[in-house]
Amino acid sequence: MLSAIADQARELLERLKELGDALDLESKRSQIAELEEQVNQPDFWNDPQNAAQVTKKLGALKSEVERFENLQQRLRSIVELAELAMEENDESVLHDLERELAEAEQIFRQVEISVLLSGEHDRSNAILSITPGAGGTDAQDWAAMLARMYQRWAQRHGFEFEILDYSEGKEAGIKSFTALVKGDYAYGLLKTERGVHRLVRISPFDADKSRHTSFAAVDVIPEIGEDIKIDIREEDLEIETFRSSGPGGQHMQKNETAVRITHKPTGITVTCQSERSQHRNKEVALQILKAKLYELERRKREEELARLRGELPEISFGSQIRSYVLHPYKLVKDLRTEVETSDVESVLDGDLDEFIYAALKKEAARKVNATVNEGASERHSKP
C-alpha cells in the first residue's frame, strides 16, 4: 500500500508539471512582480477604481501560483514520507498518508479546472446561439431540442438562462435562438460546444416514418464588459423593429418591441425581443453585436497565428463536433474526443459535463504541446 501511495503521488506530480506548463507559471510570476511594483508606487491609491482592479488581479495571481506550489510541495512530501516508511517497514503512517493523498487529489482537481478554464474570457457569461441547418421542420425541431438541452445543463450548474431571441418554426421547433447564460465560467464551459450537431432519428413529421438526419449549428461567444471598447459607426447599422414572436405578454406581442440590427460591413445580424421596451431591446442587441464583432476579430487573429505556426485551427463554426443517434441504435459520440454514451436521454436532458471536460482537456493538452514545440524550435534556431 505504501508503494501504491508513492506511485500515485508521483503520477500526480507528473500531471501537475503538465498543468504548470499550461498555466505558464513564469509569466504569472512576472505579472505578480509588475503588479507589486505598481502597488508600491506612492500615488497608487490616487485612483481607487484602478487600485481595486490591480489589487484584485494581484490577489488572484498570487493565490493561483501559491496553490500550485503548495500542492507540488505536498505531493513531494507524500512521496518522501512513503519511501521513508517503506525503508523502515513502518505501516503506522499508512492511514495519515492515505488521507493526505485524498486531500491532495481534491486540490489537484481544482487546479486542473483552473487550468482548463484559464482563458481570457472563460469566467464571462456566454451568449449561446442555435441555428437549424437545411432540412425544414426536422432541423428546426432539432434546434429546439438543443436549446432545451442547454437550458437543462445551465439549470444543473445553477446558471441563469435568459432567452434573448426566439423565433418559432412554422410547424414545430425554432428558426433562430439566442440566450444569455449567466454565471461564473459559463463561457469557459460552453465554448467547446461551438460547431455543428448532427441528429439521426425516425422523423416524427414524416408519414412514412423514414429515418432522417438533421443538423443544427451552435455558436458560443463571451459577453464582453464595458471596459472593452468596440467602435461601431451608426451609418454601418440597419435597424428594424417588429412584433415579438417569442414567449411574452400581450404588450410585447402587440407592439413593435423587438429589434433586429444588421451590421452592414460584416453581414452580422442580431435580434433581441426578450425585453418589454424597444429601447431596452436595442441596447441588448447592440451589446450582443459588439460581442460578436469582438469575437470575429479574435477568431481571425487565432486563425492567422495558427497559419503562421503551420497549424490548422482545431475547430471552425462549420465543423461537425457531435453525433446524436436515436435510430437504429442509441449513441451520442463526440467526434473530437471519441467520448460516447448510449444514454442519449440523459445527454439531451443536459448531462453534458463528460463531453465538455474531455474537450477542455484535449484543448489544454494541445496548448501544452504547442508551447513545448515552440520552445524546442527556439532552442534549435539559436546558433
C-alpha positions as CSV (number, residue, x, y, z in Angstrom):
1,M,0.0,0.0,0.0
2,L,2.8,2.4,0.8
3,S,4.4,1.8,-2.6
4,A,1.0,2.4,-4.3
5,I,0.6,5.7,-2.4
6,A,4.1,6.8,-3.5
7,D,3.3,5.8,-7.2
8,Q,0.0,7.7,-7.2
9,A,1.7,10.8,-5.7
10,R,4.5,10.6,-8.4
11,E,1.9,10.3,-11.1
12,L,0.1,13.4,-9.8
13,L,3.4,15.3,-9.7
14,E,3.9,14.4,-13.4
15,R,0.4,15.6,-14.3
16,L,0.9,18.7,-12.2
17,K,4.1,19.5,-14.2
18,E,2.0,19.4,-17.4
19,L,-0.6,21.7,-15.8
20,G,2.2,24.0,-14.8
21,D,3.3,24.2,-18.4
22,A,-0.2,25.1,-19.4
23,L,-0.5,27.7,-16.6
24,D,2.7,29.4,-17.8
25,L,3.8,30.0,-14.2
26,E,6.8,32.0,-15.1
27,S,4.6,34.5,-16.9
28,K,2.3,34.7,-13.9
29,R,5.3,35.3,-11.6
30,S,6.4,38.2,-13.8
31,Q,2.9,39.7,-13.7
32,I,2.9,39.5,-9.9
33,A,6.3,41.3,-9.8
34,E,5.0,44.0,-12.1
35,L,1.7,44.5,-10.2
36,E,3.5,44.6,-6.8
37,E,5.7,47.3,-8.3
38,Q,2.6,49.3,-9.2
39,V,1.1,48.8,-5.7
40,N,4.3,50.2,-4.1
41,Q,4.1,53.4,-6.0
42,P,3.3,56.5,-3.8
43,D,0.4,57.6,-6.0
44,F,-1.1,54.1,-6.4
45,W,-4.2,54.8,-4.3
46,N,-5.0,58.1,-6.0
47,D,-7.2,56.2,-8.5
48,P,-9.3,54.0,-6.2
49,Q,-11.0,52.2,-9.1
50,N,-7.8,51.2,-10.8
51,A,-6.2,50.3,-7.4
52,A,-9.1,48.0,-6.7
53,Q,-8.7,46.2,-10.1
54,V,-4.9,45.9,-9.7
55,T,-5.1,44.5,-6.1
56,K,-7.9,42.1,-7.1
57,K,-5.8,40.8,-10.1
58,L,-2.7,40.6,-7.9
59,G,-4.5,38.6,-5.2
60,A,-5.9,36.2,-7.8
61,L,-2.5,35.6,-9.4
62,K,-0.8,35.1,-6.1
63,S,-3.5,32.6,-5.0
64,E,-3.1,30.6,-8.2
65,V,0.7,30.4,-8.0
66,E,0.7,29.6,-4.3
67,R,-1.9,26.9,-4.6
68,F,0.2,25.2,-7.3
69,E,3.4,25.5,-5.4
70,N,1.8,24.3,-2.1
71,L,0.3,21.3,-3.9
72,Q,3.6,20.4,-5.5
73,Q,5.4,20.5,-2.1
74,R,2.6,18.5,-0.5
75,L,2.9,15.7,-3.1
76,R,6.7,15.6,-2.8
77,S,6.3,15.3,1.0
78,I,3.9,12.3,0.5
79,V,6.4,10.6,-1.8
80,E,9.3,11.2,0.6
81,L,7.3,10.0,3.7
82,A,6.0,6.9,1.9
83,E,9.6,6.0,0.7
84,L,10.9,6.5,4.2
85,A,8.2,4.4,5.8
86,M,8.9,1.6,3.3
87,E,12.6,1.7,4.2
88,E,11.8,1.4,7.9
89,N,8.9,-1.0,7.2
90,D,6.6,1.4,9.2
91,E,2.9,0.8,8.4
92,S,1.7,3.2,11.2
93,V,1.7,6.2,8.8
94,L,-0.4,4.5,6.2
95,H,-3.7,6.0,7.3
96,D,-2.3,9.5,7.5
97,L,-0.7,9.2,4.0
98,E,-4.0,8.0,2.5
99,R,-5.8,11.0,4.0
100,E,-3.1,13.3,2.7
101,L,-3.2,11.8,-0.8
102,A,-7.0,12.1,-0.9
103,E,-6.8,15.8,0.0
104,A,-4.0,16.4,-2.5
105,E,-6.1,14.7,-5.2
106,Q,-9.0,17.0,-4.4
107,I,-6.8,20.1,-4.7
108,F,-5.3,18.8,-7.9
109,R,-8.8,18.6,-9.5
110,Q,-9.4,22.2,-8.5
111,V,-6.0,23.2,-10.1
112,E,-6.9,21.2,-13.2
113,I,-10.2,23.0,-13.6
114,S,-8.5,26.4,-13.2
115,V,-6.1,25.5,-15.9
116,L,-8.8,24.2,-18.2
117,L,-10.7,27.4,-17.7
118,S,-7.8,29.9,-17.7
119,G,-8.7,31.7,-21.0
120,E,-9.0,35.5,-21.1
121,H,-12.8,35.4,-21.1
122,D,-13.5,32.0,-19.6
123,R,-15.1,33.5,-16.4
124,S,-17.5,35.6,-18.6
125,N,-21.2,35.0,-19.2
126,A,-21.9,33.2,-22.5
127,I,-24.0,34.2,-25.5
128,L,-25.4,31.0,-27.0
129,S,-26.9,30.9,-30.5
130,I,-28.5,28.0,-32.3
131,T,-29.3,27.9,-36.0
132,P,-31.1,25.0,-37.7
133,G,-29.5,23.6,-40.9
134,A,-31.2,22.7,-44.1
135,G,-34.0,20.2,-43.6
136,G,-37.1,22.2,-42.7
137,T,-39.2,21.2,-39.8
138,D,-36.9,18.3,-38.7
139,A,-33.9,20.6,-38.4
140,Q,-35.9,23.3,-36.6
141,D,-37.2,20.7,-34.1
142,W,-33.6,19.5,-33.6
143,A,-32.6,23.1,-32.9
144,A,-35.4,23.3,-30.2
145,M,-34.2,20.1,-28.7
146,L,-30.6,21.5,-28.4
147,A,-32.0,24.7,-26.9
148,R,-33.8,22.7,-24.2
149,M,-30.6,20.6,-23.6
150,Y,-28.5,23.7,-22.9
151,Q,-31.2,25.2,-20.7
152,R,-31.3,22.0,-18.6
153,W,-27.5,21.9,-18.5
154,A,-27.5,25.6,-17.2
155,Q,-30.1,24.7,-14.6
156,R,-27.9,21.8,-13.3
157,H,-25.0,24.2,-12.8
158,G,-27.1,27.0,-11.2
159,F,-26.6,29.3,-14.1
160,E,-29.3,31.9,-15.2
161,F,-30.6,31.2,-18.7
162,E,-32.1,34.3,-20.3
163,I,-33.7,33.8,-23.7
164,L,-32.9,36.9,-25.8
165,D,-34.2,35.8,-29.2
166,Y,-36.7,33.1,-30.0
167,S,-38.2,32.7,-33.5
168,E,-40.7,29.8,-33.8
169,G,-40.7,27.4,-36.8
170,K,-43.8,27.2,-39.0
171,E,-44.8,23.7,-37.9
172,A,-42.5,23.0,-34.9
173,G,-39.2,23.9,-33.4
174,I,-37.3,27.2,-33.8
175,K,-35.9,29.1,-36.8
176,S,-33.4,31.0,-34.6
177,F,-32.5,31.1,-30.9
178,T,-30.2,33.2,-28.7
179,A,-29.8,33.0,-25.0
180,L,-27.5,34.6,-22.4
181,V,-26.1,32.1,-19.9
182,K,-25.1,34.0,-16.7
183,G,-22.7,32.5,-14.2
184,D,-19.0,32.1,-13.3
185,Y,-17.2,30.3,-16.1
186,A,-20.3,29.9,-18.2
187,Y,-18.4,30.8,-21.4
188,G,-15.3,28.7,-20.4
189,L,-17.5,25.6,-20.0
190,L,-19.7,26.2,-23.0
191,K,-17.1,27.3,-25.6
192,T,-16.3,23.8,-26.6
193,E,-19.9,23.3,-27.8
194,R,-19.3,25.5,-30.8
195,G,-19.9,23.6,-34.0
196,V,-22.4,21.5,-35.9
197,H,-24.5,18.9,-34.0
198,R,-26.0,16.0,-36.0
199,L,-29.2,14.1,-35.2
200,V,-30.3,10.7,-36.7
201,R,-33.8,9.5,-35.9
202,I,-37.1,8.4,-37.2
203,S,-38.8,11.7,-38.2
204,P,-42.0,12.4,-36.2
205,F,-43.0,14.7,-39.1
206,D,-42.8,12.0,-41.8
207,A,-45.9,10.0,-42.5
208,D,-43.7,7.2,-43.9
209,K,-41.7,7.1,-40.6
210,S,-38.4,7.1,-42.5
211,R,-35.0,7.9,-40.9
212,H,-33.9,11.5,-41.2
213,T,-30.5,13.2,-40.5
214,S,-30.8,16.8,-39.2
215,F,-28.1,19.4,-38.4
216,A,-28.0,22.5,-36.2
217,A,-25.1,24.9,-35.7
218,V,-24.3,26.1,-32.2
219,D,-22.2,29.2,-31.6
220,V,-20.9,30.4,-28.2
221,I,-19.2,33.8,-27.6
222,P,-18.3,35.6,-24.4
223,E,-20.4,38.5,-23.2
224,I,-17.9,41.4,-23.2
225,G,-17.7,44.0,-20.4
226,E,-18.0,47.8,-20.7
227,D,-14.2,48.0,-20.4
228,I,-13.7,46.6,-23.9
229,K,-14.3,49.3,-26.5
230,I,-15.7,48.4,-29.9
231,D,-16.3,51.2,-32.3
232,I,-19.5,50.8,-34.3
233,R,-20.5,53.6,-36.7
234,E,-24.2,54.5,-36.8
235,E,-24.1,54.5,-40.7
236,D,-23.0,50.9,-40.6
237,L,-26.1,49.7,-38.9
238,E,-29.5,48.8,-40.3
239,I,-32.1,48.8,-37.5
240,E,-35.6,47.2,-37.9
241,T,-38.4,46.8,-35.3
242,F,-41.2,44.2,-35.3
243,R,-43.6,42.4,-33.0
244,S,-42.2,39.9,-30.7
245,S,-42.8,36.3,-31.7
246,G,-41.4,34.5,-28.7
247,P,-42.8,33.8,-25.3
248,G,-44.1,37.0,-23.7
249,G,-47.1,39.0,-22.6
250,Q,-49.7,40.8,-24.8
251,H,-47.7,44.1,-24.6
252,M,-44.7,42.5,-26.2
253,Q,-46.7,40.8,-28.9
254,K,-49.0,43.7,-29.8
255,N,-46.3,46.4,-30.0
256,E,-43.2,46.5,-32.1
257,T,-40.8,46.0,-29.2
258,A,-38.5,43.5,-30.9
259,V,-35.3,44.9,-32.6
260,R,-33.2,43.5,-35.4
261,I,-29.8,45.1,-36.1
262,T,-27.7,44.3,-39.1
263,H,-24.0,45.3,-39.3
264,K,-23.7,46.0,-43.0
265,P,-19.9,45.7,-43.3
266,T,-19.9,42.1,-41.9
267,G,-23.5,41.0,-42.5
268,I,-23.8,40.0,-38.9
269,T,-27.5,40.2,-37.8
270,V,-28.6,40.3,-34.1
271,T,-32.2,40.1,-32.8
272,C,-33.5,40.8,-29.3
273,Q,-37.1,40.5,-28.2
274,S,-36.7,39.5,-24.6
275,E,-37.3,42.9,-23.0
276,R,-40.6,44.8,-22.7
277,S,-39.4,48.0,-24.3
278,Q,-37.9,48.6,-27.8
279,H,-35.2,50.9,-26.3
280,R,-34.0,48.1,-23.9
281,N,-34.1,45.5,-26.7
282,K,-31.9,47.8,-28.9
283,E,-29.4,48.2,-26.0
284,V,-29.2,44.4,-25.5
285,A,-28.9,43.8,-29.3
286,L,-26.1,46.3,-29.6
287,Q,-24.2,44.7,-26.7
288,I,-24.5,41.3,-28.5
289,L,-23.4,42.8,-31.7
290,K,-20.3,44.2,-30.0
291,A,-19.5,40.8,-28.6
292,K,-19.9,39.2,-32.0
293,L,-17.6,41.7,-33.7
294,Y,-15.0,41.3,-30.9
295,E,-15.2,37.5,-31.3
296,L,-14.9,37.8,-35.1
297,E,-11.6,39.7,-34.7
298,R,-10.4,37.3,-32.1
299,R,-11.0,34.2,-34.3
300,K,-9.3,35.9,-37.2
301,R,-6.2,36.5,-35.1
302,E,-6.3,32.9,-33.9
303,E,-6.5,31.6,-37.4
304,E,-3.7,33.8,-38.5
305,L,-1.5,32.6,-35.7
306,A,-2.3,29.0,-36.5
307,R,-1.3,29.6,-40.1
308,L,2.0,31.2,-39.0
309,R,2.7,28.2,-36.8
310,G,1.8,25.8,-39.7
311,E,-1.3,24.5,-37.8
312,L,-4.9,24.1,-38.9
313,P,-7.4,25.6,-36.5
314,E,-8.8,22.9,-34.1
315,I,-12.4,23.9,-34.9
316,S,-14.4,26.1,-37.1
317,F,-18.0,27.1,-36.9
318,G,-18.8,24.7,-39.8
319,S,-17.2,21.7,-38.1
320,Q,-19.3,18.8,-37.1
321,I,-18.4,18.0,-33.5
322,R,-21.0,15.6,-32.1
323,S,-23.4,13.0,-33.4
324,Y,-26.7,12.0,-31.7
325,V,-28.2,8.8,-33.0
326,L,-31.7,7.7,-31.8
327,H,-32.3,5.1,-34.5
328,P,-31.5,2.2,-35.4
329,Y,-29.4,2.3,-32.1
330,K,-28.8,4.9,-29.4
331,L,-25.5,6.6,-29.2
332,V,-24.1,10.1,-28.6
333,K,-20.5,10.4,-29.8
334,D,-18.1,13.3,-29.8
335,L,-16.1,13.3,-33.0
336,R,-13.2,15.3,-31.5
337,T,-12.6,13.3,-28.3
338,E,-14.2,9.9,-29.1
339,V,-16.2,10.2,-25.8
340,E,-19.5,8.3,-26.3
341,T,-22.5,7.1,-24.4
342,S,-25.7,5.1,-25.2
343,D,-27.7,7.2,-22.6
344,V,-29.0,9.6,-25.2
345,E,-31.9,10.7,-23.0
346,S,-29.6,11.9,-20.2
347,V,-27.5,13.9,-22.6
348,L,-30.5,15.6,-24.2
349,D,-31.6,16.4,-20.6
350,G,-28.4,18.4,-20.0
351,D,-25.9,15.8,-18.9
352,L,-23.0,17.2,-20.9
353,D,-20.1,17.5,-18.4
354,E,-18.3,14.4,-19.6
355,F,-18.2,15.7,-23.2
356,I,-17.3,19.3,-22.1
357,Y,-14.4,18.3,-19.8
358,A,-13.0,15.9,-22.3
359,A,-12.9,18.6,-25.0
360,L,-11.4,21.1,-22.5
361,K,-8.6,18.6,-21.5
362,K,-7.8,17.9,-25.2
363,E,-7.5,21.7,-25.8
364,A,-5.3,22.1,-22.8
365,A,-3.1,19.2,-24.0
366,R,-2.9,20.8,-27.4
367,K,-1.7,24.1,-25.9
368,V,0.9,22.4,-23.8
369,N,2.3,20.6,-26.9
370,A,2.3,23.8,-28.8
371,T,4.3,25.5,-26.0
372,V,6.8,22.7,-25.9
373,N,7.2,22.6,-29.7
374,E,7.7,26.4,-29.8
375,G,10.3,26.1,-27.1
376,A,12.1,23.4,-28.9
377,S,12.0,25.4,-32.2
378,E,13.5,28.4,-30.4
379,R,16.4,26.3,-29.0
380,H,17.2,24.7,-32.3
381,S,17.1,28.1,-34.1
382,K,19.7,29.6,-31.7
383,P,23.3,29.5,-33.1
